[in-house]
Amino acid sequence: MVKSLLSVLGALAYGCDRFYANTQAMCSSFKSEVLLGYHQLGAATLTSRTSLTSPTKDTVKAALYLASATVNASTTAYSATNEVSGTGYSAGGVTVTNATDPSTSGTTGIWTPSASIVYTTVTLTTAFDAVLLYNSTQGNKAISVHTFGSQTVTSGTFTLTMPTNDSSNALIRFA
């Protein structure tokens, strides 16, 4: 099953109110942590906080959450509480392909993973409707929550297709 984040999530920069327990949002803690230098989503040309000679990108992961969970703007870190479980799914989710450095488009700071987020050969029989992106390098700090229509998967592949990395569609946008 392939879902386009662009078509099912809408604009993260504007958020959205939903009747579900999970709410799509850029996590509030992420906004201040970016300014404090906790997150390094791209290759740094400045001195890294972890390496003076070889700065590296942090590892971003994507965990799926049950429709009955509550993940939203106030989520500060990954937690296994109310995360999906099932055949072929590992707690903590999957590593996000991060080959695209953050950049700007006009006056908007943007970042989108460079490949779709794929959960291969999974069986997830309890309804889920959210994915949490988080930084596993920096203490599992939350980045953003993205919601979509309630799903289940039986012996299949669940794919979240990434939007175009521009000022109108990027997954993370600072205007």
PyMOL commands that set and color helices and strands:
alter all, ss='L'
color gray80, all
select helices_A, chain A and resi 5-9+12-14+28-36
alter helices_A, ss='H'
color red, helices_A
select strands_A, chain A and resi 2-4+25-26+60-66+94-95+103-105+108-111+117-135+141-161+172-174
alter strands_A, ss='S'
color yellow, strands_A
deselect
rebuild
show_as cartoon
